[in-house]
Amino acid sequence: MSKIIPLFPLQLVIFPGSQYPLHIFEPRYKTLVTESLERDTGFGIVAKFENKISDVCTYVKIVKVLKKYPNGESDIVVEGFHRYLINGVTVHPVGYLVAEVEPHNDKPENVNNDLVIQLMILFERLLKRINYELPEEFWTNLSESKNKSFKVAEKAGLTLEQQQELLIKQSENERLKFLIEHLEFLEKKYSDEMTLKKLIMSDGYLNEKKG
Protein backbone atom coordinates (compact mmCIF):
# COMPACT_ATOMS: atom_id res chain seq x y z
CA MET A 1 0.00 0.00 0.00
CA SER A 2 1.40 3.37 -1.01
CA LYS A 3 1.66 6.49 1.16
CA ILE A 4 3.08 10.00 0.94
CA ILE A 5 6.13 11.05 3.01
CA PRO A 6 8.52 14.03 2.99
CA LEU A 7 12.03 13.35 1.67
CA PHE A 8 15.40 14.61 2.86
CA PRO A 9 18.11 13.86 0.24
CA LEU A 10 21.61 13.61 1.72
CA GLN A 11 24.96 12.06 0.86
CA LEU A 12 24.17 9.59 3.58
CA VAL A 13 22.55 6.20 4.12
CA ILE A 14 20.59 5.47 7.28
CA PHE A 15 20.01 1.80 8.04
CA PRO A 16 16.95 0.52 9.93
CA GLY A 17 17.88 0.63 13.61
CA SER A 18 20.73 3.11 13.08
CA GLN A 19 20.98 6.53 14.71
CA TYR A 20 22.70 9.50 13.13
CA PRO A 21 23.25 13.18 14.13
CA LEU A 22 22.17 15.90 11.71
CA HIS A 23 22.63 19.67 11.69
CA ILE A 24 19.56 21.34 10.17
CA PHE A 25 20.17 24.75 8.61
CA GLU A 26 18.27 25.09 5.31
CA PRO A 27 14.91 26.90 5.72
CA ARG A 28 12.89 24.15 4.00
CA TYR A 29 14.35 21.48 6.24
CA LYS A 30 13.95 23.60 9.34
CA THR A 31 10.24 23.63 8.46
CA LEU A 32 10.28 19.87 7.82
CA VAL A 33 11.88 19.19 11.21
CA THR A 34 9.44 21.52 13.00
CA GLU A 35 6.48 19.78 11.35
CA SER A 36 7.86 16.35 12.20
CA LEU A 37 8.29 17.26 15.87
CA GLU A 38 4.86 18.90 16.15
CA ARG A 39 3.07 16.00 14.46
CA ASP A 40 5.28 13.21 15.84
CA THR A 41 5.87 11.98 12.31
CA GLY A 42 8.99 11.10 10.34
CA PHE A 43 10.46 11.54 6.90
CA GLY A 44 12.53 9.61 4.40
CA ILE A 45 16.28 10.03 4.20
CA VAL A 46 17.42 9.12 0.71
CA ALA A 47 20.97 8.90 -0.61
CA LYS A 48 21.88 11.56 -3.16
CA PHE A 49 24.36 10.82 -5.94
CA GLU A 50 25.30 13.99 -7.85
CA ASN A 51 21.93 15.19 -9.20
CA LYS A 52 20.03 11.94 -8.66
CA ILE A 53 18.47 10.28 -5.65
CA SER A 54 18.17 6.56 -4.99
CA ASP A 55 14.95 4.59 -5.45
CA VAL A 56 14.99 3.32 -1.85
CA CYS A 57 14.90 5.49 1.28
CA THR A 58 14.80 4.86 5.01
CA TYR A 59 11.97 6.27 7.07
CA VAL A 60 13.40 8.03 10.13
CA LYS A 61 12.02 9.78 13.18
CA ILE A 62 13.66 12.39 15.37
CA VAL A 63 14.60 10.71 18.65
CA LYS A 64 16.53 13.58 20.21
CA VAL A 65 16.94 17.33 19.82
CA LEU A 66 20.49 18.10 20.92
CA LYS A 67 20.41 21.87 20.45
CA LYS A 68 18.20 24.64 19.09
CA TYR A 69 19.79 27.83 17.76
CA PRO A 70 18.27 31.35 17.80
CA ASN A 71 18.15 31.42 13.98
CA GLY A 72 16.03 28.27 13.83
CA GLU A 73 18.84 25.86 13.08
CA SER A 74 19.06 22.71 15.18
CA ASP A 75 21.14 19.65 15.97
CA ILE A 76 19.06 16.49 16.04
CA VAL A 77 19.45 12.71 16.14
CA VAL A 78 17.34 10.56 13.85
CA GLU A 79 16.74 6.83 13.97
CA GLY A 80 15.94 4.63 10.99
CA PHE A 81 12.88 2.40 11.16
CA HIS A 82 12.00 0.84 7.81
CA ARG A 83 12.63 1.12 4.10
CA TYR A 84 10.44 2.46 1.33
CA LEU A 85 10.57 2.17 -2.45
CA ILE A 86 10.07 5.58 -4.06
CA ASN A 87 7.52 5.55 -6.89
CA GLY A 88 7.27 9.26 -7.59
CA VAL A 89 8.51 12.62 -6.33
CA THR A 90 6.94 16.09 -6.22
CA VAL A 91 7.93 19.37 -4.55
CA HIS A 92 6.12 20.61 -1.44
CA PRO A 93 5.17 24.34 -1.48
CA VAL A 94 7.80 24.93 1.23
CA GLY A 95 10.49 23.51 -1.06
CA TYR A 96 11.32 20.04 0.24
CA LEU A 97 10.56 16.89 -1.73
CA VAL A 98 7.52 14.70 -1.14
CA ALA A 99 7.44 11.09 -2.33
CA GLU A 100 4.84 8.46 -3.01
CA VAL A 101 6.28 5.31 -1.49
CA GLU A 102 5.53 1.68 -0.78
CA PRO A 103 7.14 -0.73 1.71
CA HIS A 104 10.49 -2.24 0.70
CA ASN A 105 10.72 -5.18 3.06
CA ASP A 106 12.82 -8.32 3.12
CA LYS A 107 11.47 -11.37 1.35
CA PRO A 108 10.61 -14.34 3.61
CA GLU A 109 13.64 -16.53 4.31
CA ASN A 110 15.45 -18.43 7.03
CA VAL A 111 18.60 -16.57 8.02
CA ASN A 112 21.71 -18.74 7.70
CA ASN A 113 23.33 -18.62 11.13
CA ASP A 114 26.61 -19.89 9.68
CA LEU A 115 26.82 -16.65 7.69
CA VAL A 116 26.20 -14.62 10.86
CA ILE A 117 29.01 -16.47 12.66
CA GLN A 118 31.39 -16.07 9.70
CA LEU A 119 30.68 -12.35 9.51
CA MET A 120 31.19 -11.84 13.24
CA ILE A 121 34.52 -13.70 13.20
CA LEU A 122 35.76 -11.49 10.35
CA PHE A 123 34.41 -8.31 11.93
CA GLU A 124 35.91 -8.95 15.37
CA ARG A 125 39.22 -10.00 13.82
CA LEU A 126 39.33 -6.75 11.84
CA LEU A 127 38.62 -4.65 14.93
CA LYS A 128 41.31 -6.47 16.88
CA ARG A 129 43.82 -5.97 14.07
CA ILE A 130 43.33 -2.19 14.06
CA ASN A 131 43.04 -2.04 17.88
CA TYR A 132 39.65 -0.37 17.69
CA GLU A 133 37.31 -0.89 20.64
CA LEU A 134 33.65 -0.19 19.94
CA PRO A 135 31.46 1.02 22.82
CA GLU A 136 29.47 -1.49 24.84
CA GLU A 137 26.27 0.06 23.47
CA PHE A 138 27.22 -1.05 19.95
CA TRP A 139 27.46 -4.69 20.99
CA THR A 140 24.22 -4.45 22.97
CA ASN A 141 22.42 -2.97 19.98
CA LEU A 142 23.97 -5.61 17.72
CA SER A 143 22.78 -8.47 19.93
CA GLU A 144 19.27 -7.00 19.97
CA SER A 145 19.17 -6.34 16.21
CA LYS A 146 17.01 -8.60 14.09
CA ASN A 147 19.18 -7.89 11.06
CA LYS A 148 22.83 -8.10 12.12
CA SER A 149 23.96 -6.91 8.68
CA PHE A 150 22.66 -3.36 9.14
CA LYS A 151 24.43 -2.93 12.48
CA VAL A 152 27.78 -4.34 11.29
CA ALA A 153 27.51 -2.17 8.17
CA GLU A 154 27.74 0.93 10.37
CA LYS A 155 31.39 0.12 11.09
CA ALA A 156 32.44 -1.81 8.00
CA GLY A 157 34.16 0.96 6.03
CA LEU A 158 31.63 0.88 3.21
CA THR A 159 31.45 3.59 0.56
CA LEU A 160 28.18 5.49 0.12
CA GLU A 161 27.43 3.41 -2.98
CA GLN A 162 28.08 0.18 -1.09
CA GLN A 163 25.89 1.31 1.80
CA GLN A 164 23.03 2.01 -0.59
CA GLU A 165 23.52 -1.31 -2.37
CA LEU A 166 23.26 -3.06 0.99
CA LEU A 167 20.15 -1.07 1.94
CA ILE A 168 18.36 -2.06 -1.27
CA LYS A 169 18.92 -5.80 -0.82
CA GLN A 170 15.77 -7.60 0.36
CA SER A 171 17.56 -10.60 1.87
CA GLU A 172 19.49 -10.74 5.13
CA ASN A 173 21.48 -13.68 3.78
CA GLU A 174 22.50 -11.66 0.72
CA ARG A 175 23.51 -8.74 2.92
CA LEU A 176 25.58 -11.03 5.14
CA LYS A 177 27.36 -12.47 2.08
CA PHE A 178 27.97 -8.95 0.76
CA LEU A 179 29.62 -7.88 4.04
CA ILE A 180 31.69 -11.05 4.30
CA GLU A 181 33.12 -10.47 0.83
CA HIS A 182 33.74 -6.81 1.65
CA LEU A 183 35.60 -7.51 4.91
CA GLU A 184 37.69 -10.21 3.25
CA PHE A 185 38.59 -7.66 0.57
CA LEU A 186 39.61 -5.09 3.21
CA GLU A 187 41.81 -7.64 4.96
CA LYS A 188 43.71 -8.35 1.74
CA LYS A 189 43.87 -4.80 0.37
CA TYR A 190 45.07 -2.84 3.39
CA SER A 191 48.35 -3.80 5.02
CA ASP A 192 48.53 -0.45 6.81
CA GLU A 193 46.49 -0.66 10.03
CA MET A 194 46.19 3.14 10.40
CA THR A 195 44.63 3.54 6.95
CA LEU A 196 42.20 0.74 7.69
CA LYS A 197 41.35 2.21 11.10
CA LYS A 198 40.58 5.63 9.59
CA LEU A 199 38.31 3.93 7.06
CA ILE A 200 36.35 2.11 9.77
CA MET A 201 36.19 5.12 12.11
CA SER A 202 34.94 7.47 9.39
CA ASP A 203 31.37 6.22 9.80
CA GLY A 204 29.41 8.67 11.96
CA TYR A 205 26.64 6.45 13.29
CA LEU A 206 25.74 6.82 16.96
CA ASN A 207 25.30 3.99 19.43
CA GLU A 208 23.42 4.74 22.62
CA LYS A 209 21.15 2.76 24.91
CA LYS A 210 17.65 2.55 23.46
CA GLY A 211 14.29 2.35 25.12
C-alpha positions in Angstrom: 0.0 0.0 0.0 1.4 3.4 -1.0 1.7 6.5 1.2 3.1 10.0 0.9 6.1 11.0 3.0 8.5 14.0 3.0 12.0 13.3 1.7 15.4 14.6 2.9 18.1 13.9 0.2 21.6 13.6 1.7 25.0 12.1 0.9 24.2 9.6 3.6 22.5 6.2 4.1 20.6 5.5 7.3 20.0 1.8 8.0 17.0 0.5 9.9 17.9 0.6 13.6 20.7 3.1 13.1 21.0 6.5 14.7 22.7 9.5 13.1 23.3 13.2 14.1 22.2 15.9 11.7 22.6 19.7 11.7 19.6 21.3 10.2 20.2 24.7 8.6 18.3 25.1 5.3 14.9 26.9 5.7 12.9 24.2 4.0 14.3 21.5 6.2 13.9 23.6 9.3 10.2 23.6 8.5 10.3 19.9 7.8 11.9 19.2 11.2 9.4 21.5 13.0 6.5 19.8 11.4 7.9 16.3 12.2 8.3 17.3 15.9 4.9 18.9 16.2 3.1 16.0 14.5 5.3 13.2 15.8 5.9 12.0 12.3 9.0 11.1 10.3 10.5 11.5 6.9 12.5 9.6 4.4 16.3 10.0 4.2 17.4 9.1 0.7 21.0 8.9 -0.6 21.9 11.6 -3.2 24.4 10.8 -5.9 25.3 14.0 -7.9 21.9 15.2 -9.2 20.0 11.9 -8.7 18.5 10.3 -5.7 18.2 6.6 -5.0 15.0 4.6 -5.4 15.0 3.3 -1.9 14.9 5.5 1.3 14.8 4.9 5.0 12.0 6.3 7.1 13.4 8.0 10.1 12.0 9.8 13.2 13.7 12.4 15.4 14.6 10.7 18.6 16.5 13.6 20.2 16.9 17.3 19.8 20.5 18.1 20.9 20.4 21.9 20.4 18.2 24.6 19.1 19.8 27.8 17.8 18.3 31.4 17.8 18.2 31.4 14.0 16.0 28.3 13.8 18.8 25.9 13.1 19.1 22.7 15.2 21.1 19.6 16.0 19.1 16.5 16.0 19.5 12.7 16.1 17.3 10.6 13.9 16.7 6.8 14.0 15.9 4.6 11.0 12.9 2.4 11.2 12.0 0.8 7.8 12.6 1.1 4.1 10.4 2.5 1.3 10.6 2.2 -2.4 10.1 5.6 -4.1 7.5 5.5 -6.9 7.3 9.3 -7.6 8.5 12.6 -6.3 6.9 16.1 -6.2 7.9 19.4 -4.6 6.1 20.6 -1.4 5.2 24.3 -1.5 7.8 24.9 1.2 10.5 23.5 -1.1 11.3 20.0 0.2 10.6 16.9 -1.7 7.5 14.7 -1.1 7.4 11.1 -2.3 4.8 8.5 -3.0 6.3 5.3 -1.5 5.5 1.7 -0.8 7.1 -0.7 1.7 10.5 -2.2 0.7 10.7 -5.2 3.1 12.8 -8.3 3.1 11.5 -11.4 1.3 10.6 -14.3 3.6 13.6 -16.5 4.3 15.5 -18.4 7.0 18.6 -16.6 8.0 21.7 -18.7 7.7 23.3 -18.6 11.1 26.6 -19.9 9.7 26.8 -16.6 7.7 26.2 -14.6 10.9 29.0 -16.5 12.7 31.4 -16.1 9.7 30.7 -12.4 9.5 31.2 -11.8 13.2 34.5 -13.7 13.2 35.8 -11.5 10.4 34.4 -8.3 11.9 35.9 -9.0 15.4 39.2 -10.0 13.8 39.3 -6.8 11.8 38.6 -4.7 14.9 41.3 -6.5 16.9 43.8 -6.0 14.1 43.3 -2.2 14.1 43.0 -2.0 17.9 39.6 -0.4 17.7 37.3 -0.9 20.6 33.7 -0.2 19.9 31.5 1.0 22.8 29.5 -1.5 24.8 26.3 0.1 23.5 27.2 -1.0 20.0 27.5 -4.7 21.0 24.2 -4.4 23.0 22.4 -3.0 20.0 24.0 -5.6 17.7 22.8 -8.5 19.9 19.3 -7.0 20.0 19.2 -6.3 16.2 17.0 -8.6 14.1 19.2 -7.9 11.1 22.8 -8.1 12.1 24.0 -6.9 8.7 22.7 -3.4 9.1 24.4 -2.9 12.5 27.8 -4.3 11.3 27.5 -2.2 8.2 27.7 0.9 10.4 31.4 0.1 11.1 32.4 -1.8 8.0 34.2 1.0 6.0 31.6 0.9 3.2 31.5 3.6 0.6 28.2 5.5 0.1 27.4 3.4 -3.0 28.1 0.2 -1.1 25.9 1.3 1.8 23.0 2.0 -0.6 23.5 -1.3 -2.4 23.3 -3.1 1.0 20.1 -1.1 1.9 18.4 -2.1 -1.3 18.9 -5.8 -0.8 15.8 -7.6 0.4 17.6 -10.6 1.9 19.5 -10.7 5.1 21.5 -13.7 3.8 22.5 -11.7 0.7 23.5 -8.7 2.9 25.6 -11.0 5.1 27.4 -12.5 2.1 28.0 -9.0 0.8 29.6 -7.9 4.0 31.7 -11.1 4.3 33.1 -10.5 0.8 33.7 -6.8 1.7 35.6 -7.5 4.9 37.7 -10.2 3.2 38.6 -7.7 0.6 39.6 -5.1 3.2 41.8 -7.6 5.0 43.7 -8.4 1.7 43.9 -4.8 0.4 45.1 -2.8 3.4 48.3 -3.8 5.0 48.5 -0.5 6.8 46.5 -0.7 10.0 46.2 3.1 10.4 44.6 3.5 6.9 42.2 0.7 7.7 41.3 2.2 11.1 40.6 5.6 9.6 38.3 3.9 7.1 36.3 2.1 9.8 36.2 5.1 12.1 34.9 7.5 9.4 31.4 6.2 9.8 29.4 8.7 12.0 26.6 6.4 13.3 25.7 6.8 17.0 25.3 4.0 19.4 23.4 4.7 22.6 21.1 2.8 24.9 17.7 2.6 23.5 14.3 2.3 25.1 
